Amino acid sequence: METLTVALGERAYPIHVGRGLLDRCDLLVPFLRQPKVAIVTNSTVAPLYLERLAQSLRRAGVDVADILLPDGEQFKNWQTLNSIFDALLQRRCERSTTLVALGGGVVGDMTGFAAACFQRGMPFIQIPTTLLAQVDSSVGGKTAINHPLGKNMIGAFYQPKLVLADTDTLGTLPDRELRAGLAEVIKYGVIRDLAFFEWLEENIEHCLQRDPEALAEAICRSCRNKAEVVVADEHERGERALLNLGHTFGHAIEAGLGYGEWLHGEAVAAGTMMAAQLSLQLGWIASPEVARVEHLLQRAGLPVTGPTLAVERYLELMRHDKKVLAGKLNLVLLKGVGHAVVSDAASLAEVASAIARRSVHA
């Protein structure tokens, strides 16, 4: 097991990465305010891991309730969030009860948002079971639900007490979900860590083959990058925005096609290439560097062009994005591999051109 720390002063918390951690109730119990938890999970993860985690906690004398959600991005909404509140109230959970998110990014985001809201704040723990959640969404305290006009538009910054990433759970992850998670892994190398990008160029196939050492290294290096950025800019007023490389374009893809049609990581991969294309058009990055990013994404089995979606639809959805400031699109663009910046320098016409060049046309 390797342990990293998100160093937020009194709200600092550890990230444990390793094998067999679902059975390590000793890592969870010290973070409980009372010996009672409510595990939030979904219909896919529950048959695999819920009972194992629950039994581990019960052996330590913890009262365990479970809350089962439907699986899918399309259920990341008010109705599903309210079902968590219903269950917490019906089971007489208190402010000091701990919510435990057992699942991928959707479960983690909704559990965190529910924890931020219920009785004005209850503790929660992240136990991510997908690669994307282990390297990105479980760390940093972003919680949210989707709106038909935009992804993650309603939420709160609310940090967990602990992140427990059991890499054994990746053994049951579908190949498509594993590839989607690699989009977020690659992102860290592209925006700020050239050495990590070079490591991925040498080891991406080992990650795809689920080599335990390669995956553990990728997760730890990703989490270290994420933790450093979060500590420097917890509420995304500056540097943290760099973590959104490809996301403004990608969120438009997800909303435009209907949530769940493309996985988040797939949309981010295509969006990353749109950002790289726009950076090339602005003269900020050279063609060989764009090709280098594209090649790594392709080797990871990820899309490098967007779906059939009208450019006007992209722009309409992107105008609802959280990165819009004073009516201008603030996009994460590249000055080189390992060097990203946030800029509103691109005109809408230039953004439209980049989208068009990196999209499938009907």
Contacts in CASP RR format, 6 or more apart in sequence:
PFRMAT RR
TARGET T0000
AUTHOR 0000-0000-0000
METHOD contacts of the structure
MODEL  1
METLTVALGERAYPIHVGRGLLDRCDLLVPFLRQPKVAIVTNSTVAPLYL
ERLAQSLRRAGVDVADILLPDGEQFKNWQTLNSIFDALLQRRCERSTTLV
ALGGGVVGDMTGFAAACFQRGMPFIQIPTTLLAQVDSSVGGKTAINHPLG
KNMIGAFYQPKLVLADTDTLGTLPDRELRAGLAEVIKYGVIRDLAFFEWL
EENIEHCLQRDPEALAEAICRSCRNKAEVVVADEHERGERALLNLGHTFG
HAIEAGLGYGEWLHGEAVAAGTMMAAQLSLQLGWIASPEVARVEHLLQRA
GLPVTGPTLAVERYLELMRHDKKVLAGKLNLVLLKGVGHAVVSDAASLAE
VASAIARRSVHA
1 16 0 8 1.000
1 17 0 8 1.000
1 18 0 8 1.000
1 19 0 8 1.000
1 21 0 8 1.000
2 16 0 8 1.000
2 17 0 8 1.000
2 18 0 8 1.000
2 216 0 8 1.000
2 220 0 8 1.000
3 14 0 8 1.000
3 15 0 8 1.000
3 16 0 8 1.000
3 17 0 8 1.000
4 14 0 8 1.000
4 15 0 8 1.000
4 17 0 8 1.000
4 220 0 8 1.000
4 223 0 8 1.000
4 224 0 8 1.000
4 227 0 8 1.000
5 12 0 8 1.000
5 13 0 8 1.000
5 14 0 8 1.000
5 15 0 8 1.000
5 227 0 8 1.000
6 12 0 8 1.000
6 13 0 8 1.000
6 14 0 8 1.000
6 15 0 8 1.000
6 139 0 8 1.000
6 140 0 8 1.000
6 159 0 8 1.000
6 227 0 8 1.000
6 230 0 8 1.000
6 231 0 8 1.000
7 227 0 8 1.000
7 231 0 8 1.000
8 159 0 8 1.000
8 230 0 8 1.000
8 231 0 8 1.000
8 234 0 8 1.000
11 159 0 8 1.000
13 159 0 8 1.000
13 160 0 8 1.000
13 161 0 8 1.000
13 162 0 8 1.000
13 163 0 8 1.000
14 162 0 8 1.000
14 163 0 8 1.000
15 139 0 8 1.000
15 163 0 8 1.000
15 165 0 8 1.000
15 223 0 8 1.000
15 227 0 8 1.000
16 24 0 8 1.000
16 27 0 8 1.000
16 162 0 8 1.000
16 163 0 8 1.000
16 164 0 8 1.000
16 165 0 8 1.000
17 134 0 8 1.000
17 165 0 8 1.000
17 167 0 8 1.000
17 216 0 8 1.000
17 219 0 8 1.000
17 220 0 8 1.000
17 223 0 8 1.000
18 165 0 8 1.000
18 166 0 8 1.000
18 167 0 8 1.000
18 168 0 8 1.000
18 216 0 8 1.000
19 166 0 8 1.000
19 167 0 8 1.000
19 168 0 8 1.000
19 212 0 8 1.000
20 166 0 8 1.000
20 168 0 8 1.000
21 27 0 8 1.000
21 164 0 8 1.000
21 165 0 8 1.000
21 166 0 8 1.000
21 168 0 8 1.000
22 49 0 8 1.000
22 52 0 8 1.000
22 53 0 8 1.000
22 56 0 8 1.000
22 127 0 8 1.000
22 164 0 8 1.000
22 166 0 8 1.000
22 168 0 8 1.000
22 169 0 8 1.000
23 52 0 8 1.000
23 56 0 8 1.000
24 56 0 8 1.000
24 164 0 8 1.000
25 56 0 8 1.000
25 57 0 8 1.000
25 59 0 8 1.000
25 60 0 8 1.000
25 62 0 8 1.000
26 60 0 8 1.000
27 162 0 8 1.000
27 164 0 8 1.000
28 57 0 8 1.000
28 100 0 8 1.000
28 125 0 8 1.000
28 162 0 8 1.000
28 164 0 8 1.000
29 35 0 8 1.000
29 57 0 8 1.000
29 60 0 8 1.000
29 62 0 8 1.000
31 98 0 8 1.000
31 123 0 8 1.000
31 125 0 8 1.000
31 161 0 8 1.000
31 162 0 8 1.000
32 62 0 8 1.000
32 98 0 8 1.000
32 123 0 8 1.000
33 96 0 8 1.000
33 97 0 8 1.000
33 98 0 8 1.000
33 123 0 8 1.000
34 94 0 8 1.000
34 96 0 8 1.000
34 97 0 8 1.000
34 98 0 8 1.000
35 60 0 8 1.000
35 61 0 8 1.000
35 62 0 8 1.000
35 63 0 8 1.000
36 62 0 8 1.000
36 63 0 8 1.000
36 64 0 8 1.000
36 65 0 8 1.000
36 93 0 8 1.000
36 94 0 8 1.000
36 97 0 8 1.000
36 98 0 8 1.000
37 57 0 8 1.000
37 62 0 8 1.000
37 63 0 8 1.000
37 64 0 8 1.000
37 65 0 8 1.000
37 97 0 8 1.000
37 98 0 8 1.000
37 99 0 8 1.000
37 100 0 8 1.000
37 125 0 8 1.000
38 64 0 8 1.000
38 65 0 8 1.000
38 66 0 8 1.000
38 67 0 8 1.000
38 87 0 8 1.000
38 88 0 8 1.000
38 91 0 8 1.000
38 93 0 8 1.000
38 97 0 8 1.000
38 98 0 8 1.000
38 99 0 8 1.000
38 100 0 8 1.000
39 50 0 8 1.000
39 53 0 8 1.000
39 54 0 8 1.000
39 64 0 8 1.000
39 65 0 8 1.000
39 66 0 8 1.000
39 67 0 8 1.000
39 100 0 8 1.000
39 102 0 8 1.000
40 66 0 8 1.000
40 67 0 8 1.000
40 69 0 8 1.000
40 84 0 8 1.000
40 99 0 8 1.000
40 100 0 8 1.000
40 101 0 8 1.000
40 102 0 8 1.000
40 107 0 8 1.000
40 108 0 8 1.000
40 110 0 8 1.000
40 111 0 8 1.000
40 114 0 8 1.000
41 49 0 8 1.000
41 50 0 8 1.000
41 66 0 8 1.000
41 67 0 8 1.000
41 68 0 8 1.000
41 69 0 8 1.000
41 101 0 8 1.000
41 102 0 8 1.000
41 103 0 8 1.000
41 107 0 8 1.000
42 68 0 8 1.000
42 69 0 8 1.000
42 70 0 8 1.000
42 71 0 8 1.000
42 72 0 8 1.000
42 103 0 8 1.000
42 106 0 8 1.000
42 107 0 8 1.000
43 68 0 8 1.000
43 69 0 8 1.000
43 70 0 8 1.000
43 71 0 8 1.000
44 71 0 8 1.000
45 71 0 8 1.000
45 102 0 8 1.000
45 103 0 8 1.000
45 104 0 8 1.000
45 107 0 8 1.000
45 129 0 8 1.000
46 66 0 8 1.000
46 68 0 8 1.000
48 129 0 8 1.000
48 169 0 8 1.000
48 172 0 8 1.000
49 102 0 8 1.000
49 129 0 8 1.000
49 169 0 8 1.000
50 66 0 8 1.000
50 102 0 8 1.000
53 100 0 8 1.000
53 102 0 8 1.000
53 127 0 8 1.000
54 64 0 8 1.000
54 66 0 8 1.000
57 64 0 8 1.000
58 64 0 8 1.000
65 87 0 8 1.000
65 91 0 8 1.000
65 93 0 8 1.000
67 83 0 8 1.000
67 84 0 8 1.000
67 87 0 8 1.000
67 88 0 8 1.000
69 75 0 8 1.000
69 80 0 8 1.000
69 83 0 8 1.000
69 84 0 8 1.000
69 107 0 8 1.000
69 110 0 8 1.000
70 80 0 8 1.000
71 106 0 8 1.000
72 106 0 8 1.000
72 259 0 8 1.000
72 260 0 8 1.000
73 106 0 8 1.000
73 146 0 8 1.000
73 254 0 8 1.000
73 259 0 8 1.000
73 260 0 8 1.000
73 263 0 8 1.000
73 264 0 8 1.000
74 258 0 8 1.000
74 259 0 8 1.000
74 260 0 8 1.000
75 106 0 8 1.000
76 106 0 8 1.000
76 109 0 8 1.000
76 110 0 8 1.000
76 145 0 8 1.000
76 146 0 8 1.000
76 259 0 8 1.000
77 145 0 8 1.000
77 146 0 8 1.000
78 145 0 8 1.000
78 154 0 8 1.000
80 110 0 8 1.000
80 145 0 8 1.000
81 110 0 8 1.000
81 113 0 8 1.000
81 114 0 8 1.000
81 145 0 8 1.000
84 110 0 8 1.000
84 111 0 8 1.000
84 114 0 8 1.000
84 118 0 8 1.000
85 114 0 8 1.000
85 117 0 8 1.000
85 118 0 8 1.000
88 97 0 8 1.000
88 114 0 8 1.000
88 118 0 8 1.000
93 118 0 8 1.000
93 122 0 8 1.000
94 119 0 8 1.000
94 122 0 8 1.000
95 118 0 8 1.000
95 119 0 8 1.000
95 120 0 8 1.000
95 121 0 8 1.000
95 122 0 8 1.000
96 122 0 8 1.000
96 123 0 8 1.000
97 122 0 8 1.000
98 122 0 8 1.000
98 123 0 8 1.000
98 124 0 8 1.000
98 125 0 8 1.000
98 161 0 8 1.000
99 111 0 8 1.000
99 112 0 8 1.000
99 114 0 8 1.000
99 115 0 8 1.000
99 118 0 8 1.000
99 122 0 8 1.000
99 123 0 8 1.000
99 124 0 8 1.000
99 125 0 8 1.000
100 111 0 8 1.000
100 124 0 8 1.000
100 125 0 8 1.000
100 127 0 8 1.000
101 107 0 8 1.000
101 108 0 8 1.000
101 110 0 8 1.000
101 111 0 8 1.000
101 112 0 8 1.000
101 124 0 8 1.000
101 125 0 8 1.000
101 126 0 8 1.000
101 127 0 8 1.000
101 128 0 8 1.000
101 138 0 8 1.000
101 160 0 8 1.000
102 127 0 8 1.000
102 129 0 8 1.000
103 127 0 8 1.000
103 128 0 8 1.000
103 129 0 8 1.000
103 130 0 8 1.000
103 133 0 8 1.000
104 128 0 8 1.000
104 129 0 8 1.000
104 130 0 8 1.000
104 132 0 8 1.000
104 133 0 8 1.000
104 137 0 8 1.000
104 138 0 8 1.000
105 128 0 8 1.000
105 130 0 8 1.000
105 132 0 8 1.000
105 133 0 8 1.000
105 137 0 8 1.000
105 138 0 8 1.000
105 264 0 8 1.000
107 133 0 8 1.000
108 126 0 8 1.000
108 128 0 8 1.000
108 133 0 8 1.000
108 137 0 8 1.000
108 138 0 8 1.000
108 143 0 8 1.000
109 137 0 8 1.000
109 142 0 8 1.000
109 143 0 8 1.000
109 144 0 8 1.000
109 145 0 8 1.000
109 152 0 8 1.000
110 143 0 8 1.000
110 145 0 8 1.000
111 124 0 8 1.000
111 126 0 8 1.000
111 143 0 8 1.000
112 124 0 8 1.000
112 141 0 8 1.000
112 143 0 8 1.000
112 158 0 8 1.000
112 160 0 8 1.000
113 143 0 8 1.000
113 144 0 8 1.000
113 145 0 8 1.000
113 155 0 8 1.000
113 156 0 8 1.000
113 158 0 8 1.000
115 121 0 8 1.000
115 122 0 8 1.000
115 123 0 8 1.000
115 124 0 8 1.000
115 143 0 8 1.000
115 158 0 8 1.000
116 143 0 8 1.000
116 155 0 8 1.000
116 156 0 8 1.000
116 158 0 8 1.000
117 156 0 8 1.000
121 158 0 8 1.000
123 161 0 8 1.000
124 158 0 8 1.000
124 160 0 8 1.000
124 161 0 8 1.000
125 160 0 8 1.000
125 161 0 8 1.000
125 162 0 8 1.000
125 163 0 8 1.000
125 164 0 8 1.000
126 133 0 8 1.000
126 138 0 8 1.000
126 139 0 8 1.000
126 160 0 8 1.000
126 162 0 8 1.000
126 163 0 8 1.000
126 164 0 8 1.000
127 163 0 8 1.000
127 164 0 8 1.000
127 165 0 8 1.000
127 166 0 8 1.000
128 134 0 8 1.000
128 137 0 8 1.000
128 138 0 8 1.000
128 163 0 8 1.000
128 165 0 8 1.000
129 166 0 8 1.000
129 169 0 8 1.000
129 170 0 8 1.000
129 173 0 8 1.000
130 169 0 8 1.000
130 170 0 8 1.000
130 173 0 8 1.000
130 177 0 8 1.000
130 181 0 8 1.000
131 170 0 8 1.000
131 173 0 8 1.000
131 177 0 8 1.000
131 178 0 8 1.000
131 180 0 8 1.000
131 181 0 8 1.000
131 182 0 8 1.000
131 184 0 8 1.000
131 185 0 8 1.000
131 215 0 8 1.000
131 219 0 8 1.000
132 177 0 8 1.000
132 180 0 8 1.000
132 181 0 8 1.000
132 183 0 8 1.000
132 184 0 8 1.000
132 264 0 8 1.000
132 265 0 8 1.000
134 165 0 8 1.000
134 167 0 8 1.000
134 170 0 8 1.000
134 219 0 8 1.000
134 223 0 8 1.000
135 181 0 8 1.000
135 184 0 8 1.000
135 185 0 8 1.000
135 188 0 8 1.000
135 218 0 8 1.000
135 219 0 8 1.000
135 222 0 8 1.000
135 223 0 8 1.000
135 226 0 8 1.000
136 181 0 8 1.000
136 184 0 8 1.000
136 222 0 8 1.000
136 226 0 8 1.000
136 243 0 8 1.000
138 160 0 8 1.000
138 163 0 8 1.000
138 165 0 8 1.000
139 163 0 8 1.000
139 223 0 8 1.000
139 226 0 8 1.000
139 227 0 8 1.000
139 230 0 8 1.000
140 159 0 8 1.000
140 160 0 8 1.000
140 226 0 8 1.000
140 227 0 8 1.000
140 230 0 8 1.000
140 234 0 8 1.000
141 157 0 8 1.000
141 158 0 8 1.000
141 159 0 8 1.000
141 160 0 8 1.000
141 230 0 8 1.000
142 152 0 8 1.000
142 157 0 8 1.000
143 155 0 8 1.000
143 156 0 8 1.000
143 157 0 8 1.000
143 158 0 8 1.000
144 152 0 8 1.000
144 153 0 8 1.000
144 154 0 8 1.000
144 155 0 8 1.000
144 156 0 8 1.000
145 152 0 8 1.000
145 154 0 8 1.000
145 155 0 8 1.000
146 152 0 8 1.000
146 153 0 8 1.000
146 154 0 8 1.000
146 255 0 8 1.000
146 259 0 8 1.000
147 153 0 8 1.000
147 154 0 8 1.000
148 255 0 8 1.000
149 255 0 8 1.000
149 317 0 8 1.000
149 320 0 8 1.000
150 251 0 8 1.000
150 255 0 8 1.000
150 317 0 8 1.000
150 320 0 8 1.000
150 321 0 8 1.000
151 251 0 8 1.000
151 254 0 8 1.000
151 255 0 8 1.000
151 259 0 8 1.000
152 251 0 8 1.000
152 322 0 8 1.000
153 320 0 8 1.000
153 322 0 8 1.000
157 234 0 8 1.000
157 235 0 8 1.000
163 223 0 8 1.000
165 219 0 8 1.000
165 223 0 8 1.000
167 212 0 8 1.000
167 215 0 8 1.000
167 216 0 8 1.000
167 219 0 8 1.000
170 178 0 8 1.000
170 210 0 8 1.000
170 215 0 8 1.000
171 210 0 8 1.000
176 263 0 8 1.000
177 263 0 8 1.000
178 208 0 8 1.000
178 210 0 8 1.000
179 208 0 8 1.000
179 266 0 8 1.000
179 300 0 8 1.000
179 301 0 8 1.000
179 302 0 8 1.000
180 263 0 8 1.000
180 264 0 8 1.000
180 265 0 8 1.000
180 266 0 8 1.000
180 302 0 8 1.000
181 265 0 8 1.000
182 204 0 8 1.000
182 207 0 8 1.000
182 208 0 8 1.000
182 218 0 8 1.000
182 300 0 8 1.000
182 301 0 8 1.000
182 302 0 8 1.000
183 265 0 8 1.000
183 266 0 8 1.000
183 268 0 8 1.000
183 269 0 8 1.000
183 272 0 8 1.000
183 297 0 8 1.000
183 300 0 8 1.000
183 302 0 8 1.000
184 222 0 8 1.000
184 265 0 8 1.000
184 268 0 8 1.000
185 200 0 8 1.000
185 207 0 8 1.000
185 218 0 8 1.000
185 219 0 8 1.000
185 222 0 8 1.000
186 197 0 8 1.000
186 200 0 8 1.000
186 269 0 8 1.000
186 272 0 8 1.000
186 293 0 8 1.000
186 296 0 8 1.000
186 297 0 8 1.000
186 300 0 8 1.000
187 243 0 8 1.000
187 245 0 8 1.000
187 246 0 8 1.000
187 268 0 8 1.000
187 272 0 8 1.000
188 196 0 8 1.000
188 221 0 8 1.000
188 222 0 8 1.000
188 225 0 8 1.000
188 226 0 8 1.000
189 196 0 8 1.000
189 197 0 8 1.000
189 200 0 8 1.000
189 225 0 8 1.000
189 337 0 8 1.000
189 338 0 8 1.000
190 197 0 8 1.000
190 245 0 8 1.000
190 272 0 8 1.000
190 293 0 8 1.000
190 334 0 8 1.000
190 337 0 8 1.000
190 338 0 8 1.000
190 340 0 8 1.000
191 242 0 8 1.000
191 243 0 8 1.000
191 245 0 8 1.000
191 332 0 8 1.000
191 338 0 8 1.000
191 339 0 8 1.000
191 340 0 8 1.000
192 225 0 8 1.000
192 229 0 8 1.000
192 242 0 8 1.000
192 338 0 8 1.000
192 339 0 8 1.000
192 340 0 8 1.000
193 221 0 8 1.000
193 225 0 8 1.000
193 338 0 8 1.000
194 337 0 8 1.000
194 338 0 8 1.000
194 339 0 8 1.000
196 221 0 8 1.000
196 222 0 8 1.000
196 225 0 8 1.000
197 296 0 8 1.000
197 337 0 8 1.000
197 338 0 8 1.000
199 217 0 8 1.000
199 221 0 8 1.000
200 207 0 8 1.000
200 218 0 8 1.000
200 296 0 8 1.000
201 296 0 8 1.000
203 214 0 8 1.000
203 217 0 8 1.000
203 218 0 8 1.000
204 296 0 8 1.000
204 299 0 8 1.000
204 300 0 8 1.000
205 299 0 8 1.000
206 213 0 8 1.000
206 214 0 8 1.000
207 214 0 8 1.000
207 215 0 8 1.000
207 218 0 8 1.000
207 300 0 8 1.000
208 300 0 8 1.000
208 301 0 8 1.000
226 243 0 8 1.000
229 239 0 8 1.000
229 240 0 8 1.000
229 242 0 8 1.000
229 243 0 8 1.000
230 240 0 8 1.000
232 239 0 8 1.000
232 240 0 8 1.000
233 239 0 8 1.000
233 240 0 8 1.000
233 241 0 8 1.000
234 240 0 8 1.000
238 342 0 8 1.000
241 323 0 8 1.000
241 330 0 8 1.000
241 332 0 8 1.000
241 342 0 8 1.000
242 332 0 8 1.000
242 340 0 8 1.000
242 341 0 8 1.000
242 342 0 8 1.000
244 323 0 8 1.000
244 332 0 8 1.000
245 268 0 8 1.000
245 272 0 8 1.000
245 275 0 8 1.000
245 332 0 8 1.000
245 334 0 8 1.000
245 340 0 8 1.000
246 268 0 8 1.000
246 271 0 8 1.000
246 272 0 8 1.000
246 274 0 8 1.000
246 275 0 8 1.000
246 332 0 8 1.000
247 268 0 8 1.000
247 271 0 8 1.000
247 332 0 8 1.000
248 318 0 8 1.000
248 321 0 8 1.000
248 323 0 8 1.000
248 329 0 8 1.000
248 331 0 8 1.000
248 332 0 8 1.000
249 267 0 8 1.000
249 270 0 8 1.000
249 271 0 8 1.000
249 272 0 8 1.000
249 274 0 8 1.000
249 275 0 8 1.000
249 314 0 8 1.000
249 318 0 8 1.000
249 355 0 8 1.000
250 267 0 8 1.000
250 268 0 8 1.000
250 270 0 8 1.000
250 271 0 8 1.000
251 267 0 8 1.000
251 317 0 8 1.000
251 318 0 8 1.000
251 321 0 8 1.000
252 309 0 8 1.000
252 313 0 8 1.000
252 314 0 8 1.000
252 317 0 8 1.000
252 318 0 8 1.000
252 321 0 8 1.000
253 262 0 8 1.000
253 267 0 8 1.000
253 270 0 8 1.000
253 271 0 8 1.000
253 306 0 8 1.000
253 307 0 8 1.000
253 309 0 8 1.000
253 314 0 8 1.000
254 260 0 8 1.000
254 261 0 8 1.000
254 262 0 8 1.000
254 264 0 8 1.000
254 267 0 8 1.000
255 317 0 8 1.000
256 309 0 8 1.000
256 313 0 8 1.000
256 317 0 8 1.000
257 307 0 8 1.000
257 309 0 8 1.000
262 303 0 8 1.000
262 307 0 8 1.000
265 302 0 8 1.000
266 302 0 8 1.000
266 303 0 8 1.000
269 297 0 8 1.000
269 300 0 8 1.000
269 302 0 8 1.000
269 303 0 8 1.000
269 304 0 8 1.000
270 302 0 8 1.000
270 303 0 8 1.000
270 304 0 8 1.000
270 305 0 8 1.000
270 306 0 8 1.000
270 307 0 8 1.000
270 358 0 8 1.000
271 306 0 8 1.000
271 358 0 8 1.000
272 293 0 8 1.000
272 297 0 8 1.000
273 290 0 8 1.000
273 293 0 8 1.000
273 294 0 8 1.000
273 297 0 8 1.000
273 304 0 8 1.000
273 305 0 8 1.000
273 358 0 8 1.000
274 306 0 8 1.000
274 354 0 8 1.000
274 355 0 8 1.000
274 358 0 8 1.000
274 359 0 8 1.000
275 331 0 8 1.000
275 332 0 8 1.000
275 333 0 8 1.000
275 334 0 8 1.000
275 354 0 8 1.000
276 285 0 8 1.000
276 289 0 8 1.000
276 290 0 8 1.000
276 293 0 8 1.000
276 294 0 8 1.000
276 334 0 8 1.000
277 290 0 8 1.000
277 354 0 8 1.000
277 357 0 8 1.000
277 358 0 8 1.000
278 331 0 8 1.000
278 333 0 8 1.000
278 346 0 8 1.000
278 350 0 8 1.000
278 351 0 8 1.000
278 354 0 8 1.000
279 285 0 8 1.000
279 290 0 8 1.000
279 333 0 8 1.000
279 334 0 8 1.000
279 335 0 8 1.000
279 336 0 8 1.000
280 286 0 8 1.000
280 287 0 8 1.000
280 290 0 8 1.000
281 346 0 8 1.000
281 350 0 8 1.000
281 353 0 8 1.000
281 354 0 8 1.000
282 333 0 8 1.000
282 345 0 8 1.000
282 346 0 8 1.000
282 350 0 8 1.000
284 333 0 8 1.000
284 334 0 8 1.000
284 335 0 8 1.000
284 336 0 8 1.000
285 334 0 8 1.000
285 335 0 8 1.000
285 336 0 8 1.000
286 336 0 8 1.000
289 334 0 8 1.000
289 336 0 8 1.000
289 337 0 8 1.000
292 337 0 8 1.000
293 334 0 8 1.000
293 337 0 8 1.000
294 304 0 8 1.000
297 303 0 8 1.000
297 304 0 8 1.000
298 304 0 8 1.000
304 358 0 8 1.000
305 358 0 8 1.000
305 359 0 8 1.000
305 360 0 8 1.000
306 358 0 8 1.000
306 359 0 8 1.000
306 360 0 8 1.000
307 359 0 8 1.000
307 360 0 8 1.000
308 359 0 8 1.000
308 360 0 8 1.000
308 361 0 8 1.000
308 362 0 8 1.000
309 359 0 8 1.000
311 352 0 8 1.000
311 355 0 8 1.000
311 356 0 8 1.000
311 359 0 8 1.000
314 352 0 8 1.000
314 355 0 8 1.000
314 359 0 8 1.000
315 348 0 8 1.000
315 351 0 8 1.000
315 352 0 8 1.000
315 355 0 8 1.000
318 324 0 8 1.000
318 329 0 8 1.000
318 351 0 8 1.000
319 327 0 8 1.000
319 329 0 8 1.000
321 329 0 8 1.000
323 329 0 8 1.000
323 330 0 8 1.000
323 331 0 8 1.000
323 342 0 8 1.000
324 330 0 8 1.000
325 344 0 8 1.000
328 344 0 8 1.000
329 344 0 8 1.000
329 346 0 8 1.000
329 348 0 8 1.000
329 351 0 8 1.000
330 342 0 8 1.000
330 343 0 8 1.000
330 344 0 8 1.000
331 342 0 8 1.000
331 343 0 8 1.000
331 344 0 8 1.000
331 346 0 8 1.000
331 351 0 8 1.000
332 340 0 8 1.000
332 341 0 8 1.000
332 342 0 8 1.000
333 340 0 8 1.000
333 341 0 8 1.000
333 342 0 8 1.000
333 343 0 8 1.000
333 345 0 8 1.000
333 346 0 8 1.000
334 340 0 8 1.000
334 341 0 8 1.000
335 341 0 8 1.000
346 354 0 8 1.000
END
